Amino acid sequence: MNAAKPGVSWVDMHKLANSVLLSNLRVAGLLQGDVDEMMKAGIGAVFQPHGLGHLMGLDVHDVGGYLEGTPSRPIEPGLDRLRTARVLEKGMVLTIEPGCYFFDVLLDKALANPEQAKFMVPEVIERFRNFGGVRIEDDVIVMENGVENMTKVPRTIEEIETVMAEKTELVPAAPTDKTCVF
């Protein structure tokens, strides 16, 4: 997220997210080999089969990702899922939501492809097959020198444990005359 600022291509942001993901999967022992070579082989799309995020506006998935005069949708596997290929501009509001998934169909396809399988450590990956995945979404505003993160949630183990230890019970708010009921 620290790389997001005006003038940065969203395609480059997605590639950076994939590179960080693959580096961490390699450190964890799920992957082996050179991260740049993994990127060329499309390993990023095996574990993050969606784009890094999308524009926000009047709708959660706002239009404007591929306007006339902006970069076209990439056709490279993994990049073809991007909801925009635009260069970030001050004032844009978007999500940054990297994820890591262990979908059988994608893992099986990659393990059957010699160009991808050589990077994978099957016996370690097997342990994660029933995990599913995780995605962390931040909603940000592109500012002059970076982004302002509007998402305020616990992130560290300590922060999450503190919230969980509070045992706060969520109670729905009582309806008022201003409550909209459909």
Phi and psi restraints in degrees (value plus and minus 20) as a CYANA .aco file:
   2 ASN   PHI     -84.7   -44.7
   2 ASN   PSI     -39.5     0.5
   3 ALA   PHI    -102.7   -62.7
   3 ALA   PSI     -34.5     5.5
   4 ALA   PHI     -95.3   -55.3
   4 ALA   PSI     103.4   143.4
   5 LYS   PHI    -188.3  -148.3
   5 LYS   PSI     146.9   186.9
   6 PRO   PHI     -75.1   -35.1
   6 PRO   PSI     118.9   158.9
   7 GLY   PHI      74.1   114.1
   7 GLY   PSI     -28.5    11.5
   8 VAL   PHI    -112.3   -72.3
   8 VAL   PSI     113.7   153.7
   9 SER   PHI     -93.5   -53.5
   9 SER   PSI     116.4   156.4
  10 TRP   PHI     -83.9   -43.9
  10 TRP   PSI     -51.2   -11.2
  11 VAL   PHI     -81.9   -41.9
  11 VAL   PSI     -63.5   -23.5
  12 ASP   PHI     -85.8   -45.8
  12 ASP   PSI     -55.7   -15.7
  13 MET   PHI     -82.6   -42.6
  13 MET   PSI     -63.5   -23.5
  14 HIS   PHI     -82.9   -42.9
  14 HIS   PSI     -64.3   -24.3
  15 LYS   PHI     -82.3   -42.3
  15 LYS   PSI     -60.1   -20.1
  16 LEU   PHI     -82.8   -42.8
  16 LEU   PSI     -64.1   -24.1
  17 ALA   PHI     -80.3   -40.3
  17 ALA   PSI     -62.8   -22.8
  18 ASN   PHI     -84.7   -44.7
  18 ASN   PSI     -60.4   -20.4
  19 SER   PHI     -82.6   -42.6
  19 SER   PSI     -63.8   -23.8
  20 VAL   PHI     -83.8   -43.8
  20 VAL   PSI     -63.6   -23.6
  21 LEU   PHI     -79.6   -39.6
  21 LEU   PSI     -69.9   -29.9
  22 LEU   PHI     -83.7   -43.7
  22 LEU   PSI     -58.9   -18.9
  23 SER   PHI     -79.6   -39.6
  23 SER   PSI     -63.3   -23.3
  24 ASN   PHI     -91.1   -51.1
  24 ASN   PSI     -56.1   -16.1
  25 LEU   PHI     -86.4   -46.4
  25 LEU   PSI     -52.7   -12.7
  26 ARG   PHI     -88.6   -48.6
  26 ARG   PSI     -65.3   -25.3
  27 VAL   PHI     -79.7   -39.7
  27 VAL   PSI     -56.9   -16.9
  28 ALA   PHI     -97.3   -57.3
  28 ALA   PSI     -26.1    13.9
  29 GLY   PHI      70.7   110.7
  29 GLY   PSI     -13.5    26.5
  30 LEU   PHI    -103.4   -63.4
  30 LEU   PSI     -46.1    -6.1
  31 LEU   PHI    -147.2  -107.2
  31 LEU   PSI     140.3   180.3
  32 GLN   PHI    -161.2  -121.2
  32 GLN   PSI     132.5   172.5
  33 GLY   PHI      85.9   125.9
  33 GLY   PSI    -190.9  -150.9
  34 ASP   PHI    -102.9   -62.9
  34 ASP   PSI     108.8   148.8
  35 VAL   PHI     -82.3   -42.3
  35 VAL   PSI     -59.8   -19.8
  36 ASP   PHI     -81.5   -41.5
  36 ASP   PSI     -58.8   -18.8
  37 GLU   PHI     -88.9   -48.9
  37 GLU   PSI     -56.4   -16.4
  38 MET   PHI     -81.5   -41.5
  38 MET   PSI     -62.0   -22.0
  39 MET   PHI     -80.9   -40.9
  39 MET   PSI     -64.8   -24.8
  40 LYS   PHI     -82.2   -42.2
  40 LYS   PSI     -53.3   -13.3
  41 ALA   PHI    -103.0   -63.0
  41 ALA   PSI     -23.7    16.3
  42 GLY   PHI      60.0   100.0
  42 GLY   PSI       2.5    42.5
  43 ILE   PHI     -85.5   -45.5
  43 ILE   PSI     -50.5   -10.5
  44 GLY   PHI     -75.7   -35.7
  44 GLY   PSI     -60.4   -20.4
  45 ALA   PHI     -91.3   -51.3
  45 ALA   PSI     -37.0     3.0
  46 VAL   PHI     -90.1   -50.1
  46 VAL   PSI     -60.3   -20.3
  47 PHE   PHI    -119.4   -79.4
  47 PHE   PSI     -42.9    -2.9
  48 GLN   PHI    -149.8  -109.8
  48 GLN   PSI      63.7   103.7
  49 PRO   PHI    -100.9   -60.9
  49 PRO   PSI      -8.3    31.7
  50 HIS   PHI    -144.6  -104.6
  50 HIS   PSI     148.6   188.6
  51 GLY   PHI     -92.5   -52.5
  51 GLY   PSI     146.2   186.2
  52 LEU   PHI     -88.5   -48.5
  52 LEU   PSI     -45.2    -5.2
  53 GLY   PHI     152.3   192.3
  53 GLY   PSI    -183.8  -143.8
  54 HIS   PHI    -177.4  -137.4
  54 HIS   PSI     143.1   183.1
  55 LEU   PHI     -88.6   -48.6
  55 LEU   PSI     129.7   169.7
  56 MET   PHI    -143.2  -103.2
  56 MET   PSI     128.9   168.9
  57 GLY   PHI    -188.3  -148.3
  57 GLY   PSI    -142.0  -102.0
  58 LEU   PHI     -87.2   -47.2
  58 LEU   PSI     -44.7    -4.7
  59 ASP   PHI    -143.6  -103.6
  59 ASP   PSI     133.9   173.9
  60 VAL   PHI     -77.8   -37.8
  60 VAL   PSI     -65.3   -25.3
  61 HIS   PHI    -122.0   -82.0
  61 HIS   PSI      63.3   103.3
  62 ASP   PHI     -92.9   -52.9
  62 ASP   PSI     132.4   172.4
  63 VAL   PHI     -95.0   -55.0
  63 VAL   PSI     149.4   189.4
  64 GLY   PHI      90.3   130.3
  64 GLY   PSI     -18.1    21.9
  65 GLY   PHI     -88.0   -48.0
  65 GLY   PSI     -54.4   -14.4
  66 TYR   PHI    -151.9  -111.9
  66 TYR   PSI      48.3    88.3
  67 LEU   PHI    -102.7   -62.7
  67 LEU   PSI     140.0   180.0
  68 GLU   PHI     -78.8   -38.8
  68 GLU   PSI     115.8   155.8
  69 GLY   PHI      67.6   107.6
  69 GLY   PSI     -17.8    22.2
  70 THR   PHI    -133.2   -93.2
  70 THR   PSI     144.2   184.2
  71 PRO   PHI     -76.5   -36.5
  71 PRO   PSI     124.0   164.0
  72 SER   PHI     -93.4   -53.4
  72 SER   PSI     143.9   183.9
  73 ARG   PHI     -85.1   -45.1
  73 ARG   PSI     107.6   147.6
  74 PRO   PHI     -84.5   -44.5
  74 PRO   PSI     134.0   174.0
  75 ILE   PHI    -125.9   -85.9
  75 ILE   PSI     -28.6    11.4
  76 GLU   PHI     -83.3   -43.3
  76 GLU   PSI     116.0   156.0
  77 PRO   PHI     -72.8   -32.8
  77 PRO   PSI     114.7   154.7
  78 GLY   PHI      73.3   113.3
  78 GLY   PSI     -69.5   -29.5
  79 LEU   PHI     -95.5   -55.5
  79 LEU   PSI     -41.8    -1.8
  80 ASP   PHI     -88.7   -48.7
  80 ASP   PSI     -28.7    11.3
  81 ARG   PHI    -112.8   -72.8
  81 ARG   PSI     -25.4    14.6
  82 LEU   PHI     -86.6   -46.6
  82 LEU   PSI     116.0   156.0
  83 ARG   PHI    -102.4   -62.4
  83 ARG   PSI     -29.0    11.0
  84 THR   PHI    -177.5  -137.5
  84 THR   PSI     133.5   173.5
  85 ALA   PHI    -143.0  -103.0
  85 ALA   PSI      -2.8    37.2
  86 ARG   PHI     -89.2   -49.2
  86 ARG   PSI     141.1   181.1
  87 VAL   PHI    -106.8   -66.8
  87 VAL   PSI     113.1   153.1
  88 LEU   PHI     -84.4   -44.4
  88 LEU   PSI     121.3   161.3
  89 GLU   PHI    -148.3  -108.3
  89 GLU   PSI     129.0   169.0
  90 LYS   PHI     -75.4   -35.4
  90 LYS   PSI     113.5   153.5
  91 GLY   PHI      76.4   116.4
  91 GLY   PSI     -34.2     5.8
  92 MET   PHI     -84.5   -44.5
  92 MET   PSI     124.5   164.5
  93 VAL   PHI    -138.8   -98.8
  93 VAL   PSI     107.0   147.0
  94 LEU   PHI    -173.0  -133.0
  94 LEU   PSI     149.6   189.6
  95 THR   PHI    -118.2   -78.2
  95 THR   PSI     126.9   166.9
  96 ILE   PHI    -141.5  -101.5
  96 ILE   PSI      89.8   129.8
  97 GLU   PHI    -158.5  -118.5
  97 GLU   PSI      52.9    92.9
  98 PRO   PHI     -87.1   -47.1
  98 PRO   PSI     133.1   173.1
  99 GLY   PHI    -164.7  -124.7
  99 GLY   PSI     144.0   184.0
 100 CYS   PHI    -158.4  -118.4
 100 CYS   PSI     102.3   142.3
 101 TYR   PHI    -148.4  -108.4
 101 TYR   PSI     136.0   176.0
 102 PHE   PHI    -147.0  -107.0
 102 PHE   PSI      52.5    92.5
 103 PHE   PHI    -108.7   -68.7
 103 PHE   PSI     105.8   145.8
 104 ASP   PHI     -72.1   -32.1
 104 ASP   PSI     -65.9   -25.9
 105 VAL   PHI     -81.1   -41.1
 105 VAL   PSI     -59.6   -19.6
 106 LEU   PHI     -95.4   -55.4
 106 LEU   PSI     -60.0   -20.0
 107 LEU   PHI     -84.2   -44.2
 107 LEU   PSI     -65.2   -25.2
 108 ASP   PHI     -82.1   -42.1
 108 ASP   PSI     -61.9   -21.9
 109 LYS   PHI     -83.9   -43.9
 109 LYS   PSI     -63.1   -23.1
 110 ALA   PHI     -87.4   -47.4
 110 ALA   PSI     -60.8   -20.8
 111 LEU   PHI     -87.8   -47.8
 111 LEU   PSI     -43.7    -3.7
 112 ALA   PHI    -106.1   -66.1
 112 ALA   PSI     -30.3     9.7
 113 ASN   PHI    -120.8   -80.8
 113 ASN   PSI      90.5   130.5
 114 PRO   PHI     -75.1   -35.1
 114 PRO   PSI     -52.1   -12.1
 115 GLU   PHI     -89.7   -49.7
 115 GLU   PSI     -43.0    -3.0
 116 GLN   PHI    -122.9   -82.9
 116 GLN   PSI     -58.2   -18.2
 117 ALA   PHI     -78.8   -38.8
 117 ALA   PSI     -51.2   -11.2
 118 LYS   PHI     -83.2   -43.2
 118 LYS   PSI     -38.3     1.7
 119 PHE   PHI    -113.4   -73.4
 119 PHE   PSI     -33.1     6.9
 120 MET   PHI    -116.9   -76.9
 120 MET   PSI     126.6   166.6
 121 VAL   PHI    -130.4   -90.4
 121 VAL   PSI      70.0   110.0
 122 PRO   PHI     -74.3   -34.3
 122 PRO   PSI     -62.2   -22.2
 123 GLU   PHI     -85.5   -45.5
 123 GLU   PSI     -47.6    -7.6
 124 VAL   PHI    -103.2   -63.2
 124 VAL   PSI     -62.7   -22.7
 125 ILE   PHI     -79.1   -39.1
 125 ILE   PSI     -57.3   -17.3
 126 GLU   PHI     -73.0   -33.0
 126 GLU   PSI     -56.3   -16.3
 127 ARG   PHI     -86.9   -46.9
 127 ARG   PSI     -36.0     4.0
 128 PHE   PHI    -125.9   -85.9
 128 PHE   PSI     -19.0    21.0
 129 ARG   PHI     -79.1   -39.1
 129 ARG   PSI     -53.5   -13.5
 130 ASN   PHI    -113.8   -73.8
 130 ASN   PSI     -14.6    25.4
 131 PHE   PHI     -92.7   -52.7
 131 PHE   PSI     -57.6   -17.6
 132 GLY   PHI      70.5   110.5
 132 GLY   PSI    -121.6   -81.6
 133 GLY   PHI     155.2   195.2
 133 GLY   PSI    -196.7  -156.7
 134 VAL   PHI    -169.1  -129.1
 134 VAL   PSI     124.9   164.9
 135 ARG   PHI    -157.9  -117.9
 135 ARG   PSI     115.2   155.2
 136 ILE   PHI    -132.8   -92.8
 136 ILE   PSI     103.0   143.0
 137 GLU   PHI    -130.4   -90.4
 137 GLU   PSI     108.1   148.1
 138 ASP   PHI    -137.7   -97.7
 138 ASP   PSI     118.1   158.1
 139 ASP   PHI    -123.2   -83.2
 139 ASP   PSI     102.7   142.7
 140 VAL   PHI    -148.9  -108.9
 140 VAL   PSI     136.9   176.9
 141 ILE   PHI    -132.6   -92.6
 141 ILE   PSI     108.8   148.8
 142 VAL   PHI     -95.6   -55.6
 142 VAL   PSI     101.1   141.1
 143 MET   PHI    -125.6   -85.6
 143 MET   PSI    -197.1  -157.1
 144 GLU   PHI     -79.9   -39.9
 144 GLU   PSI     -58.6   -18.6
 145 ASN   PHI    -142.3  -102.3
 145 ASN   PSI      -1.2    38.8
 146 GLY   PHI     141.9   181.9
 146 GLY   PSI    -164.2  -124.2
 147 VAL   PHI    -150.6  -110.6
 147 VAL   PSI     132.8   172.8
 148 GLU   PHI    -122.8   -82.8
 148 GLU   PSI     101.3   141.3
 149 ASN   PHI    -105.9   -65.9
 149 ASN   PSI      98.5   138.5
 150 MET   PHI    -107.8   -67.8
 150 MET   PSI     -27.6    12.4
 151 THR   PHI    -107.2   -67.2
 151 THR   PSI     104.2   144.2
 152 LYS   PHI    -140.1  -100.1
 152 LYS   PSI      74.3   114.3
 153 VAL   PHI    -158.8  -118.8
 153 VAL   PSI     135.5   175.5
 154 PRO   PHI     -85.9   -45.9
 154 PRO   PSI     121.6   161.6
 155 ARG   PHI    -144.5  -104.5
 155 ARG   PSI     -58.5   -18.5
 156 THR   PHI    -101.4   -61.4
 156 THR   PSI     142.7   182.7
 157 ILE   PHI     -76.9   -36.9
 157 ILE   PSI     -63.8   -23.8
 158 GLU   PHI     -82.4   -42.4
 158 GLU   PSI     -64.0   -24.0
 159 GLU   PHI     -82.9   -42.9
 159 GLU   PSI     -63.0   -23.0
 160 ILE   PHI     -86.3   -46.3
 160 ILE   PSI     -63.6   -23.6
 161 GLU   PHI     -82.7   -42.7
 161 GLU   PSI     -56.8   -16.8
 162 THR   PHI     -83.3   -43.3
 162 THR   PSI     -65.8   -25.8
 163 VAL   PHI     -82.3   -42.3
 163 VAL   PSI     -64.7   -24.7
 164 MET   PHI     -86.1   -46.1
 164 MET   PSI     -53.8   -13.8
 165 ALA   PHI     -90.8   -50.8
 165 ALA   PSI     -43.8    -3.8
 166 GLU   PHI     -87.8   -47.8
 166 GLU   PSI     -42.1    -2.1
 167 LYS   PHI      29.2    69.2
 167 LYS   PSI      20.3    60.3
 168 THR   PHI     -91.6   -51.6
 168 THR   PSI     107.0   147.0
 169 GLU   PHI    -109.1   -69.1
 169 GLU   PSI     109.2   149.2
 170 LEU   PHI    -100.2   -60.2
 170 LEU   PSI     101.8   141.8
 171 VAL   PHI    -138.0   -98.0
 171 VAL   PSI     106.7   146.7
 172 PRO   PHI     -81.9   -41.9
 172 PRO   PSI     123.6   163.6
 173 ALA   PHI     -86.7   -46.7
 173 ALA   PSI     124.5   164.5
 174 ALA   PHI     -89.8   -49.8
 174 ALA   PSI     120.4   160.4
 175 PRO   PHI     -81.8   -41.8
 175 PRO   PSI     124.9   164.9
 176 THR   PHI    -146.2  -106.2
 176 THR   PSI     158.3   198.3
 177 ASP   PHI     -87.9   -47.9
 177 ASP   PSI     -33.3     6.7
 178 LYS   PHI    -116.8   -76.8
 178 LYS   PSI     -21.2    18.8
 179 THR   PHI     -92.4   -52.4
 179 THR   PSI     112.0   152.0
 180 CYS   PHI    -114.5   -74.5
 180 CYS   PSI      98.1   138.1
 181 VAL   PHI    -138.7   -98.7
 181 VAL   PSI     106.4   146.4
